[in-house]
């Protein structure tokens, strides 16, 4: 067990090779303790209490907002909106910005590799407003070419929504280039950073994105906490789509005025312990440093691709451009359903994801309906890869006589 792995209690309690961090990461003891300490020492609701316990909870809640703003280099802490996950953040943009700013014959551009969370909301916006949804497609190397970007984003494009890293292919999209081109065409850009922020430094000012969304649980934080970043001047013009407590200024019998940013987008009691856990996760990531994270991941992922490439019964769906690839490897045993493969791997203590990974249009465009997916993080080792390879050999041997060749 490597030194980092020792921080994660699940690996003491379960003898597994956990290769599903793209779905959710395991939690270090530092994050677990932060949540435990909140419930044992600070538990109270925020913003509403005139007593010290509530004020202490409010202070750490808002200090964490400032920490997140610094973490992604936002200009203002009120540009950080808490949500329950990236899905809710993306829906907030679709409902509060998309439905109110698009009209008939406007265009929305997204990529074919989007997670359903950054696809289905835009289908709804297009249908409701009479706008058109256009796709940027991938080439044979599982990348979006410059020509594809420039032919899809037109003078009619008002919104571009793009994943930073594909949750199926691990392809790293050049979002900075896409943002620059989209802005030249007068469009605003939404970046889904769910699969990138655990692995690489995000600077929203450098990217110049208009919105950015991510989920805490994919970067060591608890489940149920997400972030929406938006430029202040855009957020100020948007209407909230959730109404309730703590997001209002004044309520009268027939009308209501809303609180200023960020409160107007945070209706109801928030996931305070999730916020505190996310703050602890950011501390943990920054203590290791993204350079070290990438060093660890590169060694393990390159080893995984090297070893998996030796298995002639596997099909790998990975870009050959190593600089454009993150910590996800999708694959299939030729002629065997991914669910069957994943079940055999599970019997060997190897945890991988199987299915369409909430990216049905992407897989359909590739001519397949599902894959197995191994996704790596800082606690993974070459030994985990060896367990995966041995389990795949066992699975193939079990099914070999049934495979139609």
C-alpha positions, 0 to 999 in steps of 0.5 A: 500500500502506497503512502497516499492509499493509507489515508483512505480507510476503505482500502484498509477495510476492503481488499479491492482494486478500485478503478471507478474514480470517474464515477466517484472518488474514495474519501481520505480520512481528513475529509471524513473527519471534517464532516464528523467534526461538523456534526459533533461540534458545529452542527446548526443551520447557517445565515439564520441564527443569532447565536454563536453556533450558527454564526460559526457554521455560517463562517466556515460555510462562507470561508469555504466559498472563498477557498473555492473561489481561490482554488479556481481563481475566480475574481469574486467569491459570490461567483461560486454557487453551491449546488448538489452536483454538476448536474444541478449546476448545469440545469441551473444554467439551462433553466435560468440562462438558456430558457430566458436568452435563446430564441427561435433560430439561435443555435447551441453547440455541444460535443458528441462526447457530453455526459447526459447532464450537459446534453439533455438540458440543452435538448430541452432548451432547444425544444422550448425556445425553437433554437437548434442543437448542433454537435461537434463530432470526434475523429478517429483519434477520439478528438475534436478537430479545429475544423469541427469546432469552426464548422459547428460554432457559427454566428448564430451560436449563442451557447457552447457547452463542452466537457473538459475531459470525456468521462468515456474516452479520457480525451482532454478537450482544448477548452481554452481554444474553444472558448476563444473561438466561441467568444469571437462568434459572440457565444457564451461558454459552459465548461463541465469540469467534473472529470478534469478538476480532480486531475488538473489545475483549473483557472477560470480567468485564464480559460475565460469561461462564462460558466463552469460546473463540477461535482465534489464527490469526484474530487475526494469530497462527500456526495451531494455537493457541487459547484457552479461558477459563473461570471458575476455580470452574467449571474446578476442578470439571471433569474433563480429557478429554485424558490424558497428560504434564504434566497429572498430579500423581501416577500409580499403577498403578490411579489418577491424580491431576491437576495443578491449573489450568491444567495439568490441561487441557494434556496433552502437549507444547504448541504453544509457538511458537504461544503465543509468536506469539499473544503477539506478535499481542496486542502488535501489536493493542494497539500499534495499538489497538482504536479504530484497528482499528475506525476502519480497518475501518468505513471499508473495510466501509462503502465495500464495502457501499456499492459492492456495493449498487450491483450489481443482480445481487448479493444481499447478506446483511447486517443493515441495522443498521450498529452490529450489523455487523462485518467480514463481507459474504456475497453471491451473484450471482443465478443463479450458483454461489458456487464459480464466482464465487470461481474467477473472482475468484481469476483476478483476484487477489481471494481470497474464501471460498465455500461454507456456511462451516461453518454449514449450518443457518443457510444452510438456514434462509435458503433457500440452500446457500452464499454467497461471503464477503468478510471484512476486516481492518486491512490491507484498503483501498478499493483491495481493495474496488474490485478485488472490485467489478471482478472481480464485474462480470467474473464477471457478464458471463461468466455473464450469458447463462446466467442464468435470469431 
